[in-house]
Amino acid sequence: MEFWATIPYDGRMRTFTLIPVLALALLQAVPAATLAEDRPYIPVGTARAKKTVLALAEVRTGGDARLDKIGQLIRETVNHDLAFMDIFQLLGQAAFLEDSKKAGLTPDTFKMSDWSSIGAEILVKAGLSFEGPNLALEGYVYETASGKRILGKRYVASQADAKATAHTFANDIVGSLTGLNGIFLTKIAMSCDRNGKKEIYIMDFDGTNVRQITRHRSIAFAPAWSPDGTRIAYSLYTRHRGNIKNIDLFEFDFASNTHRLLSNRKGINSGAAYSPDGKKIAMTMSFLGNPDIFVLDPVTKTVERVTKSLGFDVDPSWSPDGRRMAFVSSRSGGPMVFGMSSDGSDVQRLTYAGKYNATPSWSPQNNKVAFAGWIDRSFDIFIMNPDGSHIERLTKSQGSNEDPHFSPDGNFIVFSSNRTGQKNIYVMNVDGTFVKRMTYGMGNCVSPKWSNPPR
């Protein structure tokens, strides 16, 4: 069975072919008892206490010198991706006992004890060959204690897509072990002033392959990804007739590389958030006078008012099922996080602490809401249950930390921080550990938003 996958990679849309190895011949060759059970091998959340020891064997190339360099790139890419997760302890090659030139990919061609004896709990093996002008990558994941095969797939792609194929394999490794989709083909959008004006940029999940999306020479801010990753909505300071300043909403389309106006109603058109099905955009508008939450149809450009209060209502964030929204309102005095049904009913105040709470973000697992809260004379990142209970502080005493947004697997939070002076983008585990800086030399960067994996 063959299917095509279109992904945003190296800053442009690329298409490559993936062929799962679970073909009839391979399934017949592997007894059913060795296939992975329908459960995660690594329950995410408990794996933080003890990392799973994983060995990534050398990529077999059959002695073809033309493939050696590509095989090394694939191994390095997969190793880098798995290290990003912070749930694995990756064994160094110096500890390996296996003779990579003699051993094969399936259990009948190598000794599992060569890996279990050095402490590896999970073994990843891969082989690379040519299939016409294309590359064929065959990858396996084993549990060494039982010898069970957890994953087996075959990928066919052009040589130019070797790195993207490695990311795809790494995604499948993580998915087979945790039950969650990998994030290694996802991207992060942000607003940066590298060239003196705020423009929208995107980068890979790890901060590489930065690409500038807008060139308005104004202030472009508050980016938001469509659920399928093909579009980004953002707000822009503009001037209307009579030189009147306004904040308009635009959308960038990756396929056509074009920008289009979504809303230029008088006043504020900002804080866009696509609904989970991509058919609606929640946002703040003020054309009726007060900043309230509206829902925009991006096709017809019609809007429906969702909130109506004496204060301002901003920063809408949809729940994963689209039934509720979290948002910020000053209706009770200081800005606090509220929750409501997506039609504006059943409004509930969620936060009561601090002077200013902002930018809520709903976890993809529907079990947490992150937000920025003003405390100790700066903003810090907090998470709580969707009903406002069990609030946890994730950052402290490291500058001002704002704009939290969950990764699509729910394992990470991307945020902005001025802890080194300028505002840069950082990523941390959902428990506040393993913080990684993502941006360098981009000026001040704010409002990061994480894309979903490509569909």
N, C-alpha and C positions, 0 to 999 in steps of 0.2 A: 504494500500500500504506500502510495506516495502523496505527499501534500506539500503545498508551498506556504512559506511564511514570509510576510513582509514586515521588516523591522526598521525602526529608526536607528541607524548605526553610522558612526563616524560623521554625525551631523546631517545625514541625508537618508532618504528612504532606500533601503536595499532589499532585494528579494533573493532568497536562496532556497534550495530544495532540501528537505529533511526526509529521510526514509527510516522509519522505526525498524529496529532489527527483529522485532517480534514477528517475524515472518513464519510461515508454517514450518519450513525446514528446521529453523532454529528451535521452535517450540517442541518439535518432535525429538530433537537431539537432547533437550534438557528435561528431565523428569519433572512433573508438575510439583512434586514435593519440595523442589529446590527454589521455586519462585517465592517472591516476598509475600508475607502475610499482609492482610489488609489492616495494618496498624503502623504508626510511625516508629521507627527504630530509635529516634532521638526525640522524646517529647520536649518541644521547645518550651523553655521556662524553667525546667528542672536541669537542663544540660549545662546551665551556667555554673552550677556548683562543681561539676566534674566534666571537663571537656572530653569528648569522644576522640580516642586516638585513631588517627587515619593515616594510612600509607598510600601515597600516590606513586605507583610504579612508573618507570620510564615508558614512554610511548614506543611501542614496537613499530619499526619501519621496514623490517625484513632485510636490513642491510642496504637499503636503497639510499644512497647519499643525497639524492634530490629531496628526499622526504625528511632527512635528519633535522634540518633547520626548522622546517614547519612543525615537526613533532615536538621540538624543544619549545617553540612558541606556544603550542597547544598546552603542553604540560605547565609551562610558566603561567599561562593565563588561568587555567583551572586551579592551580595552586594559589594564585593571587586571590581568586574569587572565594575559594573556600576559607582562606585566612581572614577575609573580610567579615565572615559570619561570626567569629568569636565563639563558636561552639565546638571547634575542632582543635586538637593538638596534632599538628602535622609532623610526621616523622621525617627527619632529614635523610638524604640518600646515603649518607655515611653509615647509617645503621642497617641498611638493606643486606640481606644474606643471599638473595636470589641472583643467579646468573641471568641477566636480562637478555643475553644473546641466545640462550637455550630455552628459557621458559616461554610458555605460550600464554593465552588469554583465558582458557577454560580450565577448570579444576583438574582435568585429566592430563594437562600439559605443564603443571607446576605443582609445587608442594605448598599447601596452605600453611603447614607448620613453619615454613621459612618466614612467614609473616606473623603468625600468632606468637611465635617464640620471641619476637622482638617487641611485643606489646601492642601490635596493631589490632584494633577491634574491627575496623572497617578497611577493606582493601579496594582500591580503584585501579583498574587496568584498562589500557586502551591500545589499539593498534591502528596504524595509518597506512593506506595504500592508495594507488591511483585507480580511478574508474573512468577510463577514457581521459578527457581533459580535466576531470573533476577529482576532488579528494573524497575518499571514503574513510570515515572514522568509526571504528567499532569500539564501544565502551561498555564496561562491566563494573558492577559494584557488588562486593561479597561481604558477608559477615563471617569473620575468620573462625570464631568459636564453633559455629555450626556448619560452616561451609556453604551456607545458603546463598544463592544468587538473589540479590535484592533488585538489581537493575541490569538490563541488557538492551542496548539500542545501537542502531547503525545510522549514521548521518552522511548524506552525500551533499556536497556543496562545491562551489567554485574555489579555486585556490585563493582568490582575493578575499573570500569569506572565511578563511581559516580561523581567525580570532573570534568572529561571531559564532562559529560552530563550537569553539571551545567554551564560550559563554553559555551556549545552549546545553552542552553536555554538563557543565557545572550546575546549571539550573535543575537539570534532571536528577543529578546526584543529590542535591539538597531536597528536592521534592520527594525523592524515593525514601529519604531518611527521616524527614520531618513531617511529611504530609502537606507542606506549604510550598507554594510556587516560589522558585528562585527569583532573585531581583537583578541578575547580572546582565540583562538586556534592558533594564529600566533607565530612566533619565531624571534629572532634577532641573526644573526651571527656576529662575531667580531674576531679580532686578538688581543690576550693578551699574556703578557710575565710572567704570574704567576710563572712558573717553571724555569725562567731564559732565556728561548727561546720563540720566538713568535710562537704560535700555534693557530689554528682555534677553536673557542668555539661557542656553541649556548646556548641560554637561552629562557625561555618563555617571552612573551611580557612585563611582569612586573618585569623581572630580576630574577625570580626563576628558579629552575631546570636547573642549569648550567651543561653543558656536554662538555667535550673536544673531538674534532673531529679528530685532527691530532696529531701525535707524531713523527715528523720528527727530532726533536732536531736541528732545523735550524731556518730559518725565513720564516714562512708561513703567508701570508698577503693577503689583498684585496679579501675577500670572496664575492661570488655572488650567490644568490639563483636561481634555475630554477623556472619558473613560477608555476609549480605544487608542489614545495616544496620538491621534492624527491631527489634533488641533490644540491651540492654546488661546484662551481668552485672556485679555489684559486690559488695564485702564490706562488712559493717556490724557495728560493735560493738553488741552487745545484752546483755540480761540474761535468763537463763533462770530457771526455778523455783528458789526459794531465793536469789534475787538474785545468782546466779553469772554472772560475765561470760563472754561467748562471742563468737566472730567467725563470723557466719552469712553465707551466700551468697544474694543475691537477684538477680532479673532484672526489668528494666523493659521493658515492651512498648509501643512507640510507637503501634501501631494502636489499642490499647484504653486507653492512658494508665494502665496499672495496673502494680503491683509484685507479684511472687510469690516465695515462699520456695523456693529450690532445695535448700539443704542447711543443716541446723542441728545437725549431728553435734557431739558434745562437742569443744571445743577450737577449732582453726583450720579454717576453710573459706574459703580465700583464694587470690589469685593466679590468677584464672580466665583461661583462654585457649581460645576456641572452636576446634575442629578446622576445617580448610578447608571441609569439607562441612556444618558446622554441627550435626552430629549428636552430637557429644561435647564435653565441656568438661574440659580438663586443669586441675588445681588442686592446691594443697597442703592436706592434711588431717592432723589429729593425733589422731583419735579412738581409734587403736590405740596411742597413746603417743608415737611419734616422728613429727615432721613429714615426711611422704613425699608423692610425687607420686601422685595418683589420677586416674582418668578417670571423669567423671560422665555418665550419660545424663540429659539435662534433662527427658525425657518420663517415664521410669520412676523417675528419681531414684536408681537403683542405681549403685554405684561399683565400680571395679576397681582394685586396687592395682598400680602400675607400678614403683615403686622401693622398695627396702628396704635401708637403710644405717644405720650407727651415728651418722652426722651428720644434719644437716637437709637436706632437698631442697626447693627452692622455685623460683619464677619460671619455670614451663614456657613454652616457645614452640615452636609447631609449624613444621615446614618447610612450604613452599607445597604440596608434594604429599602431606602428611600422613604420610609414612613415618618421619620422625624428629622428635625434639624436642631443643631445647637447654634446659638448666636449670642451676641453681646448687646446688652441694652442698658441705658442709663435711666430707665423708667422708675427705678427704686432709689435713685440718687447717684452713687458712683457706678461706673460701668461694671457690670457683673455678667456671668455666663448664665444663659437661660436655655431651656429646652422646650420644644413644642412639636406638635404634629405638623407634617409638611403643608397642611392647609391653613396653618395659623392657630388652630385650636389647641386646647390642653396645654397652655403655657405654664411652665414651672421654673422657678428660680433654682439654679444648681449651685452657685457659689455665693458665699457670704463673707469670706475673709479678704482682708487687704483693701486697698483703695481703688485699684484698677485691675480688672481682669480682661484679657483680650485674646483674639485669634484662636478660638477652639478648633480642634481637629479630631474627627471621629476615627477610631481605630477600625481597620478593615474587618477585624474579628468581632466588632460590635460590642466589645467588652470594656473599652476605655475611651475617655475623651481627654486629650491634652490641651493645655492652654498656657498662656503667659500671664503671670501675676506680679503686680508691683509689691515688693516687700524689701525691707532693709535698703531703701533708697535706690532700688534697681529692679528690673524685670528678671524673673526666673521662670523656668519651665516646670509645670506641674502636670500630673495625670490624676484622673479620678474615674470612678464608675459612672456610667451614663446617667445615673440618678443623682449624682453629686456627692455620693458617699465615698469614703476611703481615699481622701486626697493625699497624694505623695509628692514631695518636692524632689526634683531630679537634678537641679543645678543650684549652686550656692557659692558665693564669694569669688566668682570669676566673671566680673563685669556684668553687663546687661544681656540677658538671653531672651530672645523673642521668636515669634513666628513658627511655632512647632508644627510639624506635619508628619504623619506616619508614613513609613514605607509600605508598599502594597502587601507585604507579608506580615506586617504588624510587629516585626522584630526590632525596628529602628525608628528613631525620630530625627528628622533633619530640622535644623533651626539656625537662626542667625545670632551672632554674639560679637561684642566688641572687646572681648577679653584680651586681645593683643593690640588694641588701639582702634584700628579700623574695624568695621563690621564685616565679618566673614561668615561663610557657611560651614557648619559643623554637622556631623552625624554621631549619634550615640545610641547605645543599646536602649531598649525600652525601660530598663531599670536604672538608667543614668550612667552606666559604666562604659568603658571602651570608647572614649570620645575621640573622633578623628576630624581633623581640619580638612575641608574639601577645596577651598578657594585660596589662590595666591596671586597677587598682582592684578586683581580685578577691581581695585578700588573698594568702595563700600558695597556690600551685597546683602540684600534683605529678601524677605518673603519667599523662601524656597518652597517648592511644591514638587512632590515625587510622582512620577508617572506610574501607571499600571504596567505590568509586563505586556509586550506586544501580543496581540491575539492572532 
